């Protein structure tokens, strides 16, 4: 095991054209000097905020049919699922089925159609689907509008759209009034509503509830099916549902007492799986408010504590000078360290620059300690902010979006013999863990130079 320190300056990135020119040598002299002394490049990120950045880092998306429900539909065994059959029988012509579909992408249309046909094969039942949006990305709307069109115009005999709500309003009183009493904003032409959301820059996860059809209010004897593709906190409405006599089912396990259809597939390329399999112990230094987010994604979207990850408060005195860094690393006896910072929460340029300057002081201390003790020191970010911030009395645009820097220092992987290639934040995760333990064998960034490379890049 190689002791490896990963510092994440989340929100920080490679400045794009038109940005306010935040970075300078005077602001971050240690980081600027390291760009000349160590392996330095940039990696791509499509994340737009802190939570999505950690998701892309810790839970890489699958590009193959390894999802349990995909395989079930493909193999034609989906319609024999016992819980699905039980849900279908629970719905009669006299009551309703409410499908709560939690989505952060629009790639579930095939599955929605399959559920619609399975739950209402004879088109004689009242089946409503309600969308809970959990994406922070504005681009999501384009795919979602296409999905709504397909459901509304091509599958309406089997299933009607009830309402749409962002995950951050699922526990609001507005949502409760919508679902219980059907009181709230209605849009027959939902495409116009989406145009309004885009114009007002309302991210999907922050959409207040609006309805597309009427007639879906919850009643005794109704059934609920949670299509919990993503984890969304709906405990408040769940507790309301417990007060009435309703039947409940879920796609994946949600509550112990609710029958569910599928076990979530354990993915071997999740960060949690890799560190458990290779017996890597990590220590994460973070602000207390961020611990739950980091733990959730580092554990593969599961709300549990891993025996291989230890959390500590991000106390800068632990890295206040070279000797403090060495004492912290040697006394804690972990294999890998993650130092988590985030500048994306600030709306004033002064706060951003002060934070970056303070972080730069820690960078100098850790770099000196790493050179003395042979640690690997990696600096990067999981997303770059694109936002307007106030500098004095003037509003300026900071655009760190799209690309973030990566600096890689190691006594073993020197600048003379290695280069660092382009990838993304998933590649950063694999490279970080592979550097700690060679058995991970998933390095995506480090490349040994050829003789020609050495000649051209002396």
Long-range contacts (C-beta under 8 A, 24 or more apart in sequence): 1-280, 1-335, 1-436, 1-437, 2-335, 2-375, 2-376, 2-410, 2-412, 2-435, 2-436, 2-437, 3-329, 3-334, 3-335, 3-336, 3-337, 3-373, 3-374, 3-375, 3-376, 3-436, 4-335, 4-336, 4-337, 4-375, 4-376, 4-377, 4-378, 4-432, 4-435, 4-436, 5-329, 5-336, 5-337, 5-339, 5-366, 5-370, 5-375, 5-376, 5-377, 5-378, 6-336, 6-337, 6-338, 6-339, 6-378, 6-379, 6-380, 6-432, 7-339, 7-341, 7-359, 7-362, 7-363, 7-366, 7-377, 7-378, 7-379, 7-380, 8-338, 8-339, 8-340, 8-341, 8-380, 8-381, 8-382, 9-341, 9-343, 9-356, 9-359, 9-379, 9-380, 9-381, 10-50, 10-53, 10-340, 10-341, 10-342, 10-343, 10-344, 10-381, 10-382, 10-383, 11-50, 11-342, 11-343, 11-344, 11-345, 11-381, 11-383, 11-384, 11-385, 11-400, 12-343, 12-356, 12-381, 12-384, 12-385, 12-400, 12-404, 12-405, 13-45, 13-381, 13-383, 13-384, 13-385, 13-400, 13-401, 13-402, 13-403, 13-404, 13-405, 14-42, 14-384, 14-400, 14-402, 14-403, 14-404, 14-405, 15-398, 15-399, 15-400, 16-399, 16-400, 16-401, 16-402, 16-403, 17-399, 18-397, 18-399, 19-397, 19-398, 19-399, 19-400, 20-349, 20-389, 20-391, 20-396, 20-397, 20-398, 22-349, 22-352, 22-353, 22-356, 22-398, 22-400, 23-356, 27-353, 27-356, 27-357, 27-360, 28-356, 28-357, 28-359, 28-360, 28-363, 29-360, 29-364, 30-360, 30-361, 30-363, 30-364, 30-367, 31-360, 31-363, 31-379, 31-407, 34-363, 34-367, 34-379, 34-407, 34-409, 35-405, 35-407, 37-409, 37-415, 38-407, 38-408, 38-409, 38-415, 39-407, 39-408, 39-409, 39-413, 39-415, 39-418, 39-419, 39-420, 39-446, 40-405, 40-406, 40-407, 40-408, 40-420, 41-405, 41-406, 41-419, 41-420, 41-421, 41-422, 41-445, 42-403, 42-404, 42-405, 42-406, 42-422, 43-380, 43-403, 43-404, 43-406, 43-422, 43-423, 43-424, 43-425, 43-427, 43-428, 43-445, 44-402, 44-403, 44-422, 44-423, 44-424, 45-381, 45-382, 45-383, 45-384, 45-402, 45-403, 45-404, 45-424, 45-425, 46-137, 46-402, 46-424, 47-382, 47-383, 47-425, 48-136, 48-137, 48-383, 48-386, 48-401, 49-136, 49-344, 49-383, 50-290, 50-293, 50-342, 50-344, 50-345, 50-382, 50-383, 51-136, 51-293, 51-297, 52-136, 52-137, 52-383, 53-381, 53-382, 53-383, 53-425, 54-293, 54-294, 54-297, 54-298, 54-382, 55-297, 55-301, 56-382, 56-424, 56-425, 56-426, 57-271, 57-297, 57-382, 57-425, 57-426, 57-428, 57-429, 58-270, 58-271, 58-272, 58-297, 58-298, 58-300, 58-429, 59-267, 59-270, 59-271, 59-297, 59-300, 59-301, 60-269, 60-270, 60-426, 60-429, 62-267, 66-265, 66-267, 67-265, 68-262, 68-263, 68-264, 68-265, 69-111, 69-251, 69-261, 69-262, 70-111, 72-262, 73-110, 73-111, 73-114, 78-114, 78-118, 79-118, 81-261, 81-262, 83-249, 83-259, 83-260, 83-261, 84-115, 84-118, 84-119, 84-261, 86-249, 86-259, 87-119, 87-223, 87-225, 87-247, 87-249, 88-118, 88-119, 88-121, 90-223, 90-247, 90-249, 91-119, 91-120, 91-125, 91-126, 91-127, 91-223, 92-125, 93-124, 93-125, 93-126, 94-221, 95-126, 95-219, 95-221, 95-222, 95-223, 96-125, 96-126, 96-127, 96-128, 96-216, 96-218, 96-219, 96-222, 96-223, 97-125, 97-126, 97-127, 97-128, 97-222, 97-223, 97-224, 97-225, 98-128, 98-130, 98-162, 98-216, 98-218, 98-222, 98-223, 98-224, 98-225, 99-127, 99-128, 99-129, 99-130, 99-159, 99-225, 99-227, 100-130, 100-132, 100-224, 100-225, 100-226, 100-227, 100-228, 100-234, 101-129, 101-130, 101-131, 101-132, 101-227, 101-229, 102-132, 102-134, 102-167, 102-226, 102-227, 102-228, 102-229, 102-230, 102-231, 102-232, 103-131, 103-132, 103-133, 103-134, 103-135, 103-144, 103-229, 103-230, 104-133, 104-134, 104-135, 104-140, 104-204, 104-229, 104-230, 105-135, 105-140, 105-143, 106-140, 106-142, 106-143, 106-144, 106-146, 106-147, 107-143, 108-147, 108-227, 108-229, 109-147, 109-150, 109-151, 111-227, 112-147, 112-151, 112-155, 112-159, 112-227, 113-150, 113-155, 113-158, 115-159, 115-225, 115-227, 116-151, 116-155, 116-158, 116-159, 117-158, 119-158, 119-159, 119-225, 120-158, 120-159, 121-158, 123-157, 123-158, 126-160, 126-215, 126-216, 127-158, 127-159, 127-160, 128-159, 128-160, 128-161, 128-162, 128-213, 128-215, 128-216, 129-159, 129-160, 129-161, 129-162, 130-161, 130-162, 130-163, 130-164, 130-165, 130-179, 130-216, 131-161, 131-163, 131-164, 131-165, 132-165, 132-166, 132-167, 132-170, 132-232, 132-234, 133-164, 133-165, 133-166, 133-167, 133-204, 133-205, 133-207, 134-166, 134-167, 134-204, 134-205, 134-230, 134-232, 135-203, 135-204, 135-205, 136-203, 136-204, 136-205, 137-203, 137-204, 138-198, 138-201, 138-203, 138-204, 140-204, 141-194, 141-197, 141-198, 141-204, 144-194, 144-204, 145-190, 145-191, 145-194, 148-190, 148-212, 149-191, 152-190, 152-212, 160-213, 160-216, 161-190, 161-212, 161-213, 162-211, 162-212, 162-213, 162-216, 163-209, 163-210, 163-211, 163-212, 163-216, 164-190, 164-207, 164-209, 164-210, 164-211, 164-212, 165-207, 165-208, 165-209, 165-210, 166-202, 166-203, 166-204, 166-205, 166-206, 166-207, 166-208, 167-205, 167-232, 167-233, 168-205, 168-206, 169-206, 169-207, 169-208, 169-209, 170-232, 170-233, 170-234, 170-236, 170-237, 171-233, 171-234, 171-235, 171-236, 171-237, 172-208, 172-209, 174-208, 174-209, 175-209, 175-237, 176-236, 176-237, 176-240, 178-209, 178-211, 179-216, 179-217, 179-218, 179-237, 180-217, 180-218, 180-240, 181-217, 182-211, 182-214, 182-215, 182-216, 182-217, 184-209, 184-210, 184-211, 185-209, 185-210, 185-211, 186-210, 186-211, 186-212, 186-214, 187-211, 187-212, 188-212, 218-244, 218-246, 219-244, 220-244, 220-245, 220-246, 221-245, 221-246, 222-246, 222-247, 223-247, 223-248, 223-249, 224-248, 224-249, 225-249, 225-250, 225-251, 226-250, 226-251, 226-254, 226-258, 227-251, 228-252, 228-254, 230-301, 231-296, 231-301, 231-303, 266-300, 267-300, 269-442, 270-300, 271-297, 271-298, 271-300, 271-429, 271-433, 272-298, 272-299, 272-300, 272-302, 272-306, 272-308, 272-309, 273-300, 274-433, 274-440, 274-442, 275-306, 275-308, 275-309, 275-433, 276-306, 276-308, 278-433, 278-437, 278-439, 278-440, 279-308, 279-437, 280-308, 280-335, 280-336, 280-433, 280-436, 280-437, 280-440, 281-308, 281-309, 281-310, 281-334, 281-335, 281-336, 282-308, 282-309, 282-310, 282-334, 282-335, 282-336, 282-337, 282-338, 283-309, 283-310, 283-311, 283-312, 283-332, 283-334, 283-336, 283-337, 283-338, 284-309, 284-310, 284-311, 284-312, 284-337, 284-338, 284-340, 285-312, 285-313, 285-314, 285-315, 285-318, 285-337, 285-338, 285-339, 285-340, 286-311, 286-312, 286-313, 286-314, 286-338, 286-340, 287-313, 287-314, 287-340, 287-342, 288-313, 290-340, 290-342, 294-338, 294-340, 310-334, 314-339, 314-340, 314-341, 316-358, 316-362, 319-362, 319-365, 319-366, 320-362, 320-365, 321-365, 322-365, 322-368, 322-369, 322-372, 323-369, 324-365, 325-365, 325-366, 325-368, 325-369, 326-369, 326-372, 326-373, 329-369, 329-373, 329-375, 330-373, 335-436, 335-437, 336-432, 336-433, 336-436, 339-366, 343-385, 344-383, 344-385, 344-387, 346-389, 347-387, 347-389, 347-390, 348-389, 348-390, 348-391, 349-389, 349-390, 349-391, 349-396, 349-398, 350-391, 352-389, 352-398, 367-409, 370-409, 371-409, 371-411, 374-411, 374-412, 376-408, 376-409, 376-410, 376-412, 376-413, 376-435, 377-407, 377-408, 377-409, 377-410, 378-406, 378-407, 378-408, 378-409, 378-428, 378-431, 378-432, 378-435, 379-405, 379-406, 379-407, 380-404, 380-405, 380-406, 380-407, 380-425, 380-428, 381-405, 382-425, 383-425, 406-445, 408-445, 408-446, 410-435, 413-446, 416-449, 416-454, 417-448, 417-449, 417-454, 418-446, 418-447, 418-448, 418-449, 419-446, 419-447, 419-449, 419-453, 419-457, 420-445, 420-446, 420-447, 421-445, 421-446, 421-447
